[in-house]
Amino acid sequence: MNNTFQPLAAKLRPRTLDEFFGQGHLVGSGKPLRQAIEQQKLHSMILWGPPGTGKTTIAKLLAASSNAQIENISAVLAGVKDIRAVVERARQALDMYQQPTILFVDEVHRFNKAQQDAFLPHVEDGVFTLIGATTENPSFELNNALLSRTRVYVLKSLDQEDMLQVIELALTDKERGLGRRNIDLPVELRKMLVQAADGDARQLLNYVEICADFADKVGEREVISEDAVREVLTSGLRRFDKGGESFYDQISALHKSVRGSAPDAALYWFGRMTDGGCDLDYVARRLVRMASEDIGNADPRALGLTLDAWHAYERLGSPEGELALVQAIVYLAVAPKSNATYTAFTQAMQDVRGHGSLDVPLHIRNAPTKLMKELGYGKRYRYAHDEPNAYAAGENYMPEELEGTQYYFPVERGLEIKIREKLARLRKLDQDS
């Protein structure tokens, strides 16, 4: 088969377990799926995990190791008629050649009850081995009869080390990858691509392939620049512009005057904008932002008062409603200032983007189904209301990788003085526990 027009992700699909990255808890030495592949022991299963983590590859490796034919069905497109055709082919392969069949169902969570019921008897009879792939919780999407006849394996997003190895393979493999092109992709740019792909190896390889198209020829090497990487990662974004530079300069001046506790300057810039025919609904939205960003919990009343002022302006219009916005502007300007919540969320979002999709700790996951309980969901969760002072001292609610991380540091102004004192008491309880 000519692979010229195959995407890089398809060309580099692992052919053996040695080429497989990630999922060490399933395919590592002595782990269940490695044993199934190495010992040619087929069994029906559901592979549950994020995109690009190896679900399809595992099915193909199982088929290859067991000399089984593989039938592919998309739950989105297939109907009962398609399932019957697969059953017939599977029976023929088994009766005539003693060859087993793996039925690989992509997006198995999209199968309705009729479709699930249609192939359930054939799973029980051993006509084929079912391998379903899903990104959704099978407890909610598959009926109990089917779940009871399959084993559920949970796949995880690939970590940074695995993803970097995927890039290295793509750039060095001369048979299937880009190795013949002698491409230079610096480590810091590789990490940018890894972060953007968020644990999805297929997406990562798509990024690498597109970046390679933008590589510059430098002697005998092809160099991928930072500009090329940023272009690939941001090409889907569109710029949004509502006005000219002067308009945004005045908005900035108003915002900085409020932040700087300068009510007179804030009034002047608001007057300039009003006189110039500015859309005051837009200004009102910005005032709500200021109430949260620059005042926050130092004076929580600021947000409510600003929303009330916006509502009054909407009811009255200009010029009567303008005074309500003026009242809000003066209040915001003289209120105690804190950007603690804004800074906290900014830092939290940096960790969200920098660490990818970290797992929710098992003990704080909900466990409404038997399968989820068997997987340890909700085990040893401490109900805060049953604890002294309704506080479970020492409990962790963060992903394990971020345990102990603090984002919110209340300032010593306004109500946040009290908040700061309370959080200090709770952290003392945590330490004592």
Secondary structure, DSSP 8 states (H G I E B T S, - for coil): ---TTS-HHHHT--SSGGG--S-HHHHSTT-HHHHHHHTT----EEEE--TTSSHHHHHHHHHHHTT-EEEEEETTT--HHHHHHHHHHHHHHHHHH---EEEEEETGGG--HHHHHHHHHHHHHTSSEEEEEESS-HHHHS-HHHHTTSEEEE-----HHHHHHHHHHHHH-TTTSSGGG-EE--HHHHHHHHHHHTT-HHHHHHHHHHHHHT-EEETTEEE--HHHHHHHHHTT------S-HHHHHHHHHHHHHHHTT-HHHHHHHHHHHHHTT--HHHHHHHHHHHIIIIIGGGSTHHHHHHHHHHHHHHHH-TTTTHHHHHHHHHHHHHS----HHHHHHHHHHHHHHHH-S----GGGS---SHHHHHTTTTTT---GGGSGGG--TT---S-GGGTT-------SSTTHHHHHHHHHHHHHHHHH-
